[in-house]
Amino acid sequence: MKESSIIECIFLQSSLSFFYSICVVCVLCALKEIAKLKELPPVYTGKWSNATDEEVEEELEKGTPYTFRSRVPKEGRLQIDDFIRVEVSWSLDTLGDFVIMRSNGQPVYNFCVTVDDATMAISHVISSCHKTCNVFPQALGFQMPYFAHVSLILAPDSSKLSKRHGATSVGLYREIGYLPQAMVNYLALLGWGDGTENEFFSLEKLVEKFSIERVNKSGAVFHITKLRWMNGQHLRSFSSEELTKLIGQHWKSTGILAESEGMFVEEAVQLLKDGIDLITDSDKALSNLLSYPLYATLASPEDKPVLQDGLPEVASSFLATYDSGELLGALEEGNAGWKSWVKSFGKSMNRKGKSLFMPLRVLLTGKLHGPEMGATVLLLHRAGTSNVVADQAGFITLDDRFKMLRDTKWESFNNDQTVLESVATVP
């Protein structure tokens, strides 16, 4: 049966008392404004509820727009049982005669959804608390479904969450880098908990643990920082193979890498994953690893103690071991070769611990902080000996880094002169 035919049957069989309501737009707008000023709900005054047939016919002949409204008793209360709020009721005089059919001939949503639910035998209706005023099932003679009205999700300022607070659709969150399972997990915790301290749930666990009885009445605040943290937890719960495939494909799609798989991708993901909460974070993490902001670091106040601790002298010896091929030979041997070289270099410089590793980090990576240095240097070496990194990534190879070190005028930094050179790709 067509929707229009179903609606016509409902009109004929229901106990609702319908009437033509002539739409004088300016009057309706004025009534709404008056109600707003009085901080009252906009209730229809009932002007056409008792109009004669002749009065209605006269307006229809003029072509005056009209709607269909249903008469609502002015006394009494409407009451529904609610799984979350136990009992919800309204005074009927706050409802007014509600619209059934718009002036364009289309039935209103609340009417349509009631018919739709009834014809599909919907037994439970879970909706937000600001949509609790649907009296149609009872008025149309249908069996009332079970209701559960959950609270609204609030913004950090406790106002109603809206588009001015950030992303406006689930699709947009996916584009930003959020995982579906993280979004479901976080939304489930807004107003619900399983009674424990646990916050990490797979979809299967949520289905197993969820109960409507544990849903809270109060509104829950949506914190994007918490969602981001939750996304990171789900991301790092992936197996190494799953995570590598996901991030590798992303790196290739964004043009940072020319390949989406291989040893470089596997090692890069394992090295950087702890700092990645969103898939899109991986772009910045890898770009940062491949960059070499040496001059900016040397000019920063934070690097001053490293400079004063004999960094130029360490750089001179470092260049010598690179020129001899000793360092590159060690990197070819992998992690064991790197560790052996560091130990030997430290002895030759009479340095160990922080006084050894901080200068080496600055000279090799151009930074004061970062992931584990041995794995970082080995990864940079692999990147320079393969074609996995795309040209547009701005990667500074080890060869180019040592050229920059050779050309560095250390006295200008030691004299606290501001260096404005930017670290672009070395020709």
QUIGITA-V838389 format. One record per pair of residues at least 12 apart in sequence whose ideal C-beta (glycine too) atoms are under 10 Angstrom apart, sorted by the first residue. I is the first residue (numbers start at 0). J is the second residue. Records with the same first field share a line. If there is no record, write none. Layout:
I=J + J
This chain:
0=118
2=106 + 111 + 114 + 115 + 118
3=104 + 106
5=111 + 114 + 115 + 117 + 118
6=99 + 100 + 106 + 110 + 111 + 114
8=114
9=99 + 106 + 110 + 113 + 114 + 117 + 118 + 135 + 139 + 140 + 141
10=67 + 99 + 100 + 106 + 110 + 139
12=139 + 140
13=69 + 99 + 135 + 138 + 139 + 140 + 141
14=69 + 137 + 138 + 139 + 140
15=67 + 68 + 69 + 70 + 71 + 97 + 99 + 110 + 134 + 135 + 138 + 139 + 140
16=48 + 68 + 69 + 70 + 71 + 72 + 96 + 138
17=67 + 68 + 69 + 70 + 96 + 99 + 100
18=45 + 47 + 48 + 49 + 50 + 55 + 65 + 66 + 67 + 68 + 69 + 70 + 96 + 99
19=47 + 48 + 50 + 52 + 54 + 55 + 56 + 58 + 59 + 63 + 65 + 66 + 67 + 68 + 100
20=43 + 45 + 46 + 47 + 48 + 50 + 55 + 64 + 65 + 66 + 67 + 68 + 69 + 96 + 98 + 99 + 100 + 102
21=46 + 47 + 50 + 54 + 55 + 57 + 58 + 59 + 61 + 63 + 64 + 65 + 66 + 102
22=47 + 58 + 63 + 64 + 65 + 66 + 98 + 101 + 102
23=46 + 47 + 58 + 63 + 64
24=64 + 102
26=44 + 46
27=41 + 43 + 44 + 66
30=42 + 43 + 44 + 46
39=93
40=89 + 93 + 94 + 95 + 132
41=95
42=71 + 92 + 93 + 94 + 95 + 96 + 97
43=66 + 68 + 71 + 94 + 95 + 96 + 97 + 98
44=95 + 96
45=68 + 70 + 71 + 73 + 95 + 96
46=96
47=65 + 66 + 68 + 96
48=68 + 69 + 70 + 71 + 95 + 96
49=70
63=102
64=101 + 102 + 103
65=100 + 101 + 102
66=97 + 98 + 99 + 100 + 101 + 102 + 103 + 104 + 107
67=98 + 99 + 100 + 101 + 102 + 104 + 106 + 107 + 110
68=95 + 96 + 97 + 98 + 99 + 100
69=94 + 95 + 96 + 97 + 98 + 99 + 100 + 110 + 134 + 135 + 138 + 139
70=95 + 96 + 97 + 138
71=91 + 92 + 93 + 94 + 95 + 96 + 97 + 134 + 138
72=91 + 92 + 94
73=90 + 91 + 92 + 94 + 95 + 96
74=90 + 91 + 92
75=88 + 89 + 90 + 91 + 92
76=88 + 89 + 90 + 91 + 92 + 93
77=89 + 90 + 91 + 93 + 94 + 131 + 132 + 133 + 134 + 137 + 138
78=137
79=124 + 131 + 132 + 133 + 134 + 136 + 137 + 143 + 144 + 145 + 146 + 148
80=143 + 145 + 146 + 147
81=128 + 131 + 145 + 146 + 147 + 148 + 216
82=123 + 125 + 145 + 146 + 147 + 148 + 149 + 210 + 211 + 212 + 214
83=125 + 128 + 146 + 147 + 148 + 149 + 150 + 190 + 211 + 212 + 213 + 214 + 215 + 216
84=128 + 131 + 146 + 147 + 148 + 149 + 150 + 214 + 216
85=216
87=128 + 131 + 132 + 146 + 148
88=131
89=131 + 132 + 134
91=134
93=132
94=132 + 134
97=109 + 110 + 132 + 133 + 134 + 135 + 138
98=110
99=135 + 138
107=135
108=130 + 133
109=130 + 132 + 133 + 134 + 135 + 136
110=133 + 135 + 138 + 139
111=135
112=124 + 126 + 130 + 133 + 135 + 136
113=133 + 134 + 135 + 136 + 137 + 138 + 139 + 141 + 144
114=135 + 136 + 139 + 141
116=133 + 135 + 136 + 141 + 144
117=135 + 136 + 139 + 140 + 141 + 142 + 144
118=141
120=142 + 144
121=136 + 141 + 144 + 145
122=142 + 144 + 145
123=144 + 145 + 146 + 147 + 211
124=136 + 143 + 144 + 145 + 146 + 147 + 148
125=144 + 145 + 146 + 147 + 148 + 149 + 211 + 214
126=146 + 147 + 148 + 149
127=148 + 149 + 150 + 151 + 152 + 218
128=147 + 148 + 149 + 150 + 151 + 216 + 218
129=148 + 150 + 151 + 159
130=148
131=146 + 148
133=146
145=211
147=211 + 212 + 214
148=214 + 216
149=189 + 190 + 191 + 211 + 214 + 215 + 216 + 218 + 219
150=189 + 190 + 214 + 215 + 216 + 217 + 218 + 219
151=189 + 190 + 217 + 218 + 219 + 221
152=186 + 189 + 190 + 218 + 219 + 220 + 221
153=189 + 217 + 218 + 219 + 220 + 221
154=220 + 221 + 222
155=220 + 221 + 222 + 223 + 224
156=220
157=218 + 220
159=218
160=189 + 218 + 219 + 220 + 221
164=221 + 223
165=221 + 223 + 226
166=223
169=182 + 183 + 186
172=223 + 226 + 230 + 277
173=278
174=279
175=223 + 227 + 230 + 277 + 278 + 279
176=227 + 230 + 234 + 249 + 275 + 276 + 277 + 278 + 279 + 280 + 281 + 282
177=223 + 226 + 227 + 229 + 230 + 233 + 234 + 276 + 277 + 278 + 279
178=229 + 230 + 231 + 232 + 233 + 234 + 236 + 237 + 245 + 277 + 278
179=202 + 233
180=200 + 201 + 202 + 205 + 229 + 230 + 233 + 234 + 236 + 237
181=199 + 226 + 227 + 228 + 229 + 230 + 231 + 232 + 233 + 234 + 236 + 276 + 277
182=226 + 229 + 230 + 233
183=200 + 201 + 202 + 205 + 233
184=198 + 199 + 200 + 201 + 202 + 204 + 205 + 226 + 229 + 230 + 232 + 233
185=198 + 200 + 221 + 222 + 223 + 225 + 226 + 227 + 228 + 229 + 230 + 233
186=205 + 219 + 221 + 226 + 229
187=200 + 202 + 204 + 205 + 208 + 209
188=200 + 205 + 219 + 225 + 226 + 229
189=214 + 215 + 218 + 219 + 220 + 221 + 222 + 225 + 226
190=213 + 214 + 215 + 216 + 217 + 218 + 219
191=205 + 208 + 209 + 210 + 211 + 212 + 213 + 214 + 215 + 219
192=208 + 213 + 214 + 215
193=205 + 207 + 208 + 209 + 210 + 213
194=208 + 210 + 213
195=208
198=225 + 228 + 229 + 232
199=229 + 232 + 233 + 236
200=229 + 233
201=233 + 236
224=276
226=276 + 277
227=276 + 277 + 280
228=276
229=276
230=275 + 276 + 277 + 278 + 280
231=272 + 273 + 274 + 275 + 276 + 277 + 280
232=276
233=276
234=246 + 272 + 275 + 276 + 277 + 278 + 280 + 281
235=272 + 273 + 275 + 276
237=272
239=265 + 268 + 269 + 272
240=265
242=265 + 268 + 269 + 272 + 275 + 278 + 281
243=259 + 260 + 261 + 264 + 265 + 266 + 267 + 268 + 269 + 272
244=259 + 260 + 264 + 265 + 268
245=259 + 268 + 278 + 281
246=259 + 264 + 267 + 268 + 271 + 272 + 275 + 278 + 280 + 281 + 282 + 284 + 285
247=259 + 260 + 261 + 263 + 264 + 265 + 267 + 268 + 281
248=260 + 264 + 278
249=278 + 279 + 281 + 282 + 285
250=263 + 264 + 267 + 268 + 278 + 281 + 282 + 285 + 286 + 387 + 388 + 389 + 392
251=264 + 387 + 389
253=278 + 279 + 281 + 282 + 285 + 286 + 389 + 391 + 392
254=282 + 389 + 390 + 391 + 392
255=281 + 282 + 285 + 286 + 289 + 387 + 388 + 389 + 391 + 392 + 393 + 394
256=285 + 382 + 386 + 387 + 388 + 389 + 392
257=385 + 386 + 387 + 388 + 389 + 390 + 391 + 392
258=385 + 386 + 387 + 388 + 389
259=387
260=387
261=381 + 385 + 387
262=378 + 381 + 385 + 387
263=378 + 381 + 382 + 384 + 385 + 386 + 387 + 388
264=285 + 387
266=374 + 375 + 377 + 378 + 381 + 382
267=281 + 284 + 285 + 288 + 289 + 370 + 374 + 375 + 378 + 381 + 382 + 387 + 388
268=281 + 284 + 285
269=370 + 374 + 378
270=284 + 285 + 288 + 369 + 370 + 371 + 374 + 375 + 377 + 378
271=283 + 284 + 285 + 287 + 288 + 369 + 370 + 374 + 375 + 378
272=284 + 370
273=370
274=287 + 369 + 370
282=392
284=370
285=378 + 382 + 388 + 392 + 394
286=392 + 393 + 394
287=364 + 366 + 369 + 370
288=364 + 366 + 369 + 370 + 375 + 378 + 379 + 382 + 394
289=378 + 379 + 382 + 388 + 392 + 393 + 394 + 395 + 396
290=364 + 365 + 366 + 392 + 393 + 394 + 395 + 422 + 424
291=363 + 364 + 365 + 366 + 379 + 393 + 394 + 395 + 396 + 397 + 399 + 400 + 403 + 404 + 422 + 424 + 425
292=364 + 365 + 366 + 395 + 421 + 422
293=361 + 362 + 363 + 364 + 365 + 366 + 395 + 400 + 403 + 404 + 407 + 418 + 420 + 422
294=365 + 403 + 407 + 411 + 412 + 418 + 419 + 420 + 421 + 422
295=365 + 366 + 418 + 419 + 420 + 421 + 422
296=360 + 361 + 364 + 365 + 366 + 367 + 368 + 412 + 422
297=310 + 361 + 365 + 407 + 409 + 411 + 412 + 413 + 418 + 420
298=411 + 412 + 415 + 416 + 417 + 418 + 419 + 420
299=367 + 412 + 418
300=415
301=367 + 368
302=357 + 361 + 366 + 367 + 412
303=412 + 413 + 415
304=353 + 357 + 367
305=353 + 354 + 357 + 358 + 360 + 361 + 362 + 367
306=358 + 361 + 409 + 412 + 413 + 415
307=413
308=350 + 353 + 354 + 357 + 358
309=348 + 350 + 354 + 358
310=357 + 358 + 361 + 362 + 407 + 409 + 412 + 413
311=358 + 404 + 407 + 408 + 409 + 410 + 412 + 413
312=348 + 358 + 409
313=344 + 348 + 350 + 354 + 355 + 357 + 358 + 359 + 361 + 362
314=358 + 359 + 361 + 362 + 401 + 404 + 405 + 407 + 409
315=404 + 405 + 409
316=344 + 347 + 348 + 358
317=344 + 348 + 358 + 359 + 362 + 363 + 401 + 404
318=362 + 401 + 404 + 405
319=347
320=340 + 343 + 344 + 347
321=362 + 397 + 398 + 400 + 401 + 404 + 405
322=401 + 405
325=340 + 343 + 344
326=340 + 341 + 344 + 363 + 376 + 380 + 397 + 401
327=340 + 380 + 383 + 384 + 397 + 398
328=340
329=341 + 343 + 344 + 376 + 377 + 380
330=373 + 376 + 377 + 379 + 380 + 381 + 383 + 384 + 397
331=377 + 380 + 384
332=377
333=373 + 377 + 380 + 381
334=373 + 374 + 376 + 377
336=377
337=372 + 373 + 374 + 376 + 377 + 380
338=373
340=373 + 376
341=355 + 356 + 359 + 372 + 373 + 376
342=355
344=359
345=359
356=372 + 373
357=372
359=372 + 376
360=372 + 375 + 376
362=400 + 401 + 403 + 404 + 407
363=375 + 376 + 379 + 397 + 400 + 401 + 404
364=376 + 379 + 395 + 400
365=395 + 400 + 403 + 404 + 422
376=397
379=394 + 395 + 396 + 397 + 400
380=396 + 397
382=394 + 395 + 396 + 397
383=395 + 396 + 397 + 398 + 399 + 400
384=396 + 397
390=424
392=424
393=422 + 423 + 424
394=424
395=422 + 423 + 424 + 425
396=424 + 425
398=425
399=424 + 425 + 426
400=422 + 425
402=425 + 426
403=420 + 422 + 425
406=425
407=420
